[in-house]
């Protein structure tokens, strides 16, 4: 049996985010921008009940919970910033049923976080930052998933479970069987997905000095790799959907 107390902070945040998004009531009277605001406010109340995380900022905060400036000088709003004491989790929250999530939304979110991250490097502050895009929607196209995978952005949506949670269920299933999972070698597939799916920004943009940052070419994934990983994500999800009922 999977216990919340045994989860890593990454797994726990993904679990709570997915549970929240899938239980959110779309029919409470709010419409348009109002339901998006309700989606954010209810998340703050929901995550505040988890003692492992501290909510540092909510929407209308332009300093990522630390009164930070940005390297560009442009002010950026973040929807939520959480901390487990070691890592900052910067979250973007989107309730989108009437229109479609596109990769430009992730691109803008990612660039905002990078702008803050570069300012932290410029100030000589060593910090771990992970990015989570949480959306309640019908379906994401593969371009969105590929972009998230290429930059290591955690993605919680209405279709697929995050790889980290799939791996937990895969290991739980194997333990219940008392043997390795049958069929394909699913565990290495899950491990590879988790390696890339929810990464510390410093793994991709490596600081050398307050004035120098470089892209780690070994960690930044190309399009073909992203297509392959997104395909494997779908395969793993639908395999577990059959054996453990990991459906919505």
TIROBA-441316 format. One record per residue (C-alpha): residue number from 1; residue in three letters; x, z, y. Coordinates in steps of 0.1 Angstrom, whole numbers, plus 5000, padded with zeros to 4 digits. Each point is the difference from the previous one (the first is absolute). Last residue first. Example, Ala and Ser with C-alpha at 12.3 -4.5 7.8 and 13.67 -1.06 7.14 Angstrom:
BEGIN
+-----+------+------+------+------+
| pos | code |    x |    z |    y |
+-----+------+------+------+------+
|   2 |  SER | 5137 | 5071 | 4989 |
|   1 |  ALA | 4986 | 5007 | 4966 |
+-----+------+------+------+------+
// end
This chain:
BEGIN
+-----+------+------+------+------+
| pos | code |    x |    z |    y |
+-----+------+------+------+------+
| 248 |  UNK | 4902 | 4863 | 5095 |
| 247 |  UNK | 5016 | 4991 | 4967 |
| 246 |  UNK | 5028 | 5018 | 4982 |
| 245 |  UNK | 4980 | 5000 | 4967 |
| 244 |  UNK | 5028 | 5014 | 4979 |
| 243 |  UNK | 5006 | 4971 | 4975 |
| 242 |  UNK | 4983 | 4972 | 5017 |
| 241 |  UNK | 5007 | 5009 | 5036 |
| 240 |  UNK | 5035 | 5008 | 4989 |
| 239 |  UNK | 5006 | 4964 | 4991 |
| 238 |  UNK | 4982 | 4988 | 5032 |
| 237 |  UNK | 5023 | 5021 | 5021 |
| 236 |  UNK | 5032 | 4990 | 4982 |
| 235 |  UNK | 4991 | 4963 | 5003 |
| 234 |  UNK | 4991 | 5003 | 5037 |
| 233 |  UNK | 5032 | 5017 | 5008 |
| 232 |  UNK | 5020 | 4975 | 4980 |
| 231 |  UNK | 4985 | 4972 | 5021 |
| 230 |  UNK | 5010 | 5019 | 5032 |
| 229 |  UNK | 5035 | 5004 | 4986 |
| 228 |  UNK | 5004 | 4963 | 4992 |
| 227 |  UNK | 4986 | 4989 | 5034 |
| 226 |  UNK | 5023 | 5025 | 5017 |
| 225 |  UNK | 5031 | 4987 | 4981 |
| 224 |  UNK | 4992 | 4964 | 5010 |
| 223 |  UNK | 4995 | 5010 | 5037 |
| 222 |  UNK | 5033 | 5018 | 5004 |
| 221 |  UNK | 5005 | 5037 | 4997 |
| 220 |  UNK | 5020 | 5022 | 5024 |
| 219 |  UNK | 5019 | 5025 | 4979 |
| 218 |  UNK | 5032 | 4981 | 4991 |
| 217 |  UNK | 5000 | 4983 | 5035 |
| 216 |  UNK | 5002 | 5034 | 5017 |
| 215 |  UNK | 4990 | 4992 | 5035 |
| 214 |  UNK | 5025 | 5014 | 5025 |
| 213 |  UNK | 4999 | 5026 | 5027 |
| 212 |  UNK | 5027 | 5006 | 5027 |
| 211 |  UNK | 5000 | 5018 | 5033 |
| 210 |  UNK | 4994 | 5037 | 4989 |
| 209 |  UNK | 5023 | 4992 | 4970 |
| 208 |  UNK | 4998 | 4985 | 4966 |
| 207 |  UNK | 4962 | 5002 | 4995 |
| 206 |  UNK | 4986 | 4981 | 4970 |
| 205 |  UNK | 4967 | 4981 | 5005 |
| 204 |  UNK | 4987 | 4995 | 4964 |
| 203 |  UNK | 5008 | 5033 | 4983 |
| 202 |  UNK | 4996 | 5017 | 5034 |
| 201 |  UNK | 4963 | 4991 | 5001 |
| 200 |  UNK | 4994 | 5023 | 4971 |
| 199 |  UNK | 4981 | 4980 | 4974 |
| 198 |  UNK | 4965 | 4999 | 4985 |
| 197 |  UNK | 4997 | 4968 | 4978 |
| 196 |  UNK | 5035 | 4991 | 4992 |
| 195 |  UNK | 5013 | 5024 | 4973 |
| 194 |  UNK | 4964 | 5007 | 4990 |
| 193 |  UNK | 4995 | 4964 | 4989 |
| 192 |  UNK | 5032 | 5001 | 4979 |
| 191 |  UNK | 4990 | 5032 | 4983 |
| 190 |  UNK | 4966 | 4986 | 4991 |
| 189 |  UNK | 5015 | 4969 | 4984 |
| 188 |  UNK | 5026 | 5021 | 4982 |
| 187 |  UNK | 4970 | 5021 | 4986 |
| 186 |  UNK | 4979 | 4970 | 4990 |
| 185 |  UNK | 5022 | 4985 | 4973 |
| 184 |  UNK | 4972 | 4977 | 4987 |
| 183 |  UNK | 4977 | 5010 | 4972 |
| 182 |  UNK | 4997 | 5037 | 4991 |
| 181 |  UNK | 5009 | 5030 | 5022 |
| 180 |  UNK | 5028 | 5020 | 4986 |
| 179 |  UNK | 4990 | 5027 | 4976 |
| 178 |  UNK | 4980 | 5033 | 4997 |
| 177 |  UNK | 4969 | 4982 | 5009 |
| 176 |  UNK | 4991 | 5026 | 5026 |
| 175 |  UNK | 5035 | 5000 | 5013 |
| 174 |  UNK | 4999 | 4962 | 5004 |
| 173 |  UNK | 4967 | 5003 | 5020 |
| 172 |  UNK | 5014 | 5026 | 5023 |
| 171 |  UNK | 5031 | 4978 | 5006 |
| 170 |  UNK | 4977 | 4971 | 5009 |
| 169 |  UNK | 4978 | 5022 | 5021 |
| 168 |  UNK | 5030 | 5012 | 5020 |
| 167 |  UNK | 5014 | 4964 | 5003 |
| 166 |  UNK | 4966 | 4988 | 5013 |
| 165 |  UNK | 5001 | 5027 | 5026 |
| 164 |  UNK | 5034 | 4989 | 5013 |
| 163 |  UNK | 4990 | 4963 | 4998 |
| 162 |  UNK | 4971 | 5006 | 5025 |
| 161 |  UNK | 4966 | 4994 | 4985 |
| 160 |  UNK | 4986 | 4965 | 5006 |
| 159 |  UNK | 4967 | 4990 | 5016 |
| 158 |  UNK | 4988 | 5021 | 5029 |
| 157 |  UNK | 5033 | 5005 | 5018 |
| 156 |  UNK | 5030 | 5023 | 5002 |
| 155 |  UNK | 5033 | 4983 | 5009 |
| 154 |  UNK | 5033 | 5017 | 5004 |
| 153 |  UNK | 5023 | 4978 | 5021 |
| 152 |  UNK | 5033 | 4991 | 4983 |
| 151 |  UNK | 5007 | 4971 | 5023 |
| 150 |  UNK | 4998 | 4972 | 4974 |
| 149 |  UNK | 4973 | 5018 | 4981 |
| 148 |  UNK | 4977 | 5003 | 5030 |
| 147 |  UNK | 5006 | 4963 | 5009 |
| 146 |  UNK | 4992 | 4990 | 4964 |
| 145 |  UNK | 4968 | 5021 | 5000 |
| 144 |  UNK | 4987 | 4985 | 5032 |
| 143 |  UNK | 5008 | 4964 | 4988 |
| 142 |  UNK | 4983 | 5008 | 4967 |
| 141 |  UNK | 4966 | 5003 | 5016 |
| 140 |  UNK | 4984 | 5035 | 5004 |
| 139 |  UNK | 4965 | 5008 | 4987 |
| 138 |  UNK | 4969 | 5018 | 5010 |
| 137 |  UNK | 5013 | 5024 | 5026 |
| 136 |  UNK | 5008 | 5036 | 5007 |
| 135 |  UNK | 5036 | 5000 | 5012 |
| 134 |  UNK | 5030 | 5022 | 4999 |
| 133 |  UNK | 5033 | 4985 | 5011 |
| 132 |  UNK | 5028 | 5026 | 4993 |
| 131 |  UNK | 5035 | 4999 | 5015 |
| 130 |  UNK | 5029 | 5022 | 4990 |
| 129 |  UNK | 5025 | 5016 | 5023 |
| 128 |  UNK | 5030 | 5022 | 4992 |
| 127 |  UNK | 5019 | 5014 | 5029 |
| 126 |  UNK | 5035 | 5001 | 5014 |
| 125 |  UNK | 4999 | 5004 | 5037 |
| 124 |  UNK | 5030 | 4983 | 5018 |
| 123 |  UNK | 4980 | 4993 | 5032 |
| 122 |  UNK | 5003 | 4962 | 4994 |
| 121 |  UNK | 4990 | 5006 | 4964 |
| 120 |  UNK | 4968 | 5017 | 5012 |
| 119 |  UNK | 4994 | 4972 | 5024 |
| 118 |  UNK | 5004 | 4974 | 4972 |
| 117 |  UNK | 4974 | 5019 | 4979 |
| 116 |  UNK | 4974 | 5000 | 5028 |
| 115 |  UNK | 5003 | 4962 | 5004 |
| 114 |  UNK | 5000 | 4997 | 4962 |
| 113 |  UNK | 4967 | 5019 | 4998 |
| 112 |  UNK | 4984 | 4977 | 5025 |
| 111 |  UNK | 5014 | 4969 | 4982 |
| 110 |  UNK | 4985 | 5011 | 4967 |
| 109 |  UNK | 4966 | 5005 | 5015 |
| 108 |  UNK | 5001 | 4966 | 5017 |
| 107 |  UNK | 5011 | 4983 | 4968 |
| 106 |  UNK | 4974 | 5018 | 4980 |
| 105 |  UNK | 4973 | 4988 | 5023 |
| 104 |  UNK | 5015 | 4965 | 5000 |
| 103 |  UNK | 4997 | 5000 | 4962 |
| 102 |  UNK | 4962 | 4997 | 5002 |
| 101 |  UNK | 4973 | 5025 | 4993 |
| 100 |  UNK | 4967 | 4981 | 5000 |
|  99 |  UNK | 4968 | 5005 | 5020 |
|  98 |  UNK | 4967 | 5018 | 4996 |
|  97 |  UNK | 5013 | 5024 | 4974 |
|  96 |  UNK | 5031 | 5014 | 5018 |
|  95 |  UNK | 5006 | 5037 | 5004 |
|  94 |  UNK | 5037 | 5001 | 5010 |
|  93 |  UNK | 5023 | 5030 | 5001 |
|  92 |  UNK | 5037 | 4996 | 5007 |
|  91 |  UNK | 5022 | 5029 | 4988 |
|  90 |  UNK | 5035 | 5012 | 5009 |
|  89 |  UNK | 5013 | 5024 | 4973 |
|  88 |  UNK | 5029 | 5020 | 5013 |
|  87 |  UNK | 5022 | 5013 | 4972 |
|  86 |  UNK | 5017 | 5033 | 4992 |
|  85 |  UNK | 4976 | 5027 | 5011 |
|  84 |  UNK | 4970 | 4985 | 4984 |
|  83 |  UNK | 4991 | 4982 | 5032 |
|  82 |  UNK | 4971 | 4980 | 5012 |
|  81 |  UNK | 4995 | 4975 | 5029 |
|  80 |  UNK | 4966 | 4985 | 5006 |
|  79 |  UNK | 4984 | 4970 | 5019 |
|  78 |  UNK | 5032 | 4991 | 5019 |
|  77 |  UNK | 4998 | 4987 | 5036 |
|  76 |  UNK | 5030 | 4981 | 5014 |
|  75 |  UNK | 5014 | 5001 | 5035 |
|  74 |  UNK | 5024 | 4972 | 5009 |
|  73 |  UNK | 5035 | 5012 | 5011 |
|  72 |  UNK | 5016 | 4976 | 4975 |
|  71 |  UNK | 5020 | 5028 | 4984 |
|  70 |  UNK | 4969 | 5022 | 4998 |
|  69 |  UNK | 4993 | 5034 | 5015 |
|  68 |  UNK | 4993 | 5030 | 4978 |
|  67 |  UNK | 4977 | 5029 | 5008 |
|  66 |  UNK | 5005 | 5013 | 4965 |
|  65 |  UNK | 4966 | 4992 | 4983 |
|  64 |  UNK | 5007 | 4963 | 5000 |
|  63 |  UNK | 5003 | 4999 | 5038 |
|  62 |  UNK | 4970 | 4980 | 5011 |
|  61 |  UNK | 4973 | 5023 | 4986 |
|  60 |  UNK | 4965 | 4985 | 5006 |
|  59 |  UNK | 4993 | 5003 | 4963 |
|  58 |  UNK | 5012 | 5031 | 4981 |
|  57 |  UNK | 5033 | 5018 | 5000 |
|  56 |  UNK | 5021 | 5025 | 4980 |
|  55 |  UNK | 4977 | 5006 | 4970 |
|  54 |  UNK | 5019 | 5023 | 4977 |
|  53 |  UNK | 5001 | 4991 | 4963 |
|  52 |  UNK | 5005 | 5022 | 4969 |
|  51 |  UNK | 4970 | 5021 | 5008 |
|  50 |  UNK | 4974 | 4972 | 4994 |
|  49 |  UNK | 4968 | 5010 | 5019 |
|  48 |  UNK | 5013 | 4983 | 5032 |
|  47 |  UNK | 4999 | 4967 | 4980 |
|  46 |  UNK | 4962 | 5000 | 5000 |
|  45 |  UNK | 4994 | 5011 | 5036 |
|  44 |  UNK | 5025 | 4974 | 5013 |
|  43 |  UNK | 4984 | 4973 | 4977 |
|  42 |  UNK | 4966 | 5008 | 5014 |
|  41 |  UNK | 5012 | 4993 | 5035 |
|  40 |  UNK | 5016 | 4967 | 4991 |
|  39 |  UNK | 4970 | 4986 | 4981 |
|  38 |  UNK | 4977 | 5013 | 5028 |
|  37 |  UNK | 5020 | 4980 | 5025 |
|  36 |  UNK | 4997 | 4969 | 4979 |
|  35 |  UNK | 4963 | 5006 | 4996 |
|  34 |  UNK | 4996 | 5002 | 5038 |
|  33 |  UNK | 5019 | 4968 | 5006 |
|  32 |  UNK | 4972 | 4981 | 4984 |
|  31 |  UNK | 4972 | 5023 | 4988 |
|  30 |  UNK | 4994 | 5037 | 4993 |
|  29 |  UNK | 4968 | 5011 | 4983 |
|  28 |  UNK | 5014 | 5018 | 4969 |
|  27 |  UNK | 4999 | 4970 | 4977 |
|  26 |  UNK | 5036 | 4992 | 4992 |
|  25 |  UNK | 5006 | 5034 | 4983 |
|  24 |  UNK | 5037 | 5003 | 4991 |
|  23 |  UNK | 5005 | 5008 | 4963 |
|  22 |  UNK | 5023 | 4971 | 4992 |
|  21 |  UNK | 5021 | 5005 | 5031 |
|  20 |  UNK | 5004 | 5037 | 4994 |
|  19 |  UNK | 5010 | 4997 | 4964 |
|  18 |  UNK | 5025 | 4972 | 5009 |
|  17 |  UNK | 5016 | 5020 | 5028 |
|  16 |  UNK | 5001 | 5032 | 4979 |
|  15 |  UNK | 5017 | 4983 | 4971 |
|  14 |  UNK | 5024 | 4981 | 5023 |
|  13 |  UNK | 5009 | 5032 | 5018 |
|  12 |  UNK | 5005 | 5018 | 4967 |
|  11 |  UNK | 5022 | 4972 | 4985 |
|  10 |  UNK | 5023 | 5000 | 5030 |
|   9 |  UNK | 5002 | 5038 | 5001 |
|   8 |  UNK | 5010 | 5000 | 4963 |
|   7 |  UNK | 4973 | 5010 | 4976 |
|   6 |  UNK | 5002 | 5030 | 4977 |
|   5 |  UNK | 4977 | 5021 | 5021 |
|   4 |  UNK | 4974 | 4973 | 4999 |
|   3 |  UNK | 4998 | 5002 | 4962 |
|   2 |  UNK | 4997 | 4970 | 4977 |
|   1 |  UNK | 4988 | 5009 | 4965 |
+-----+------+------+------+------+
// end
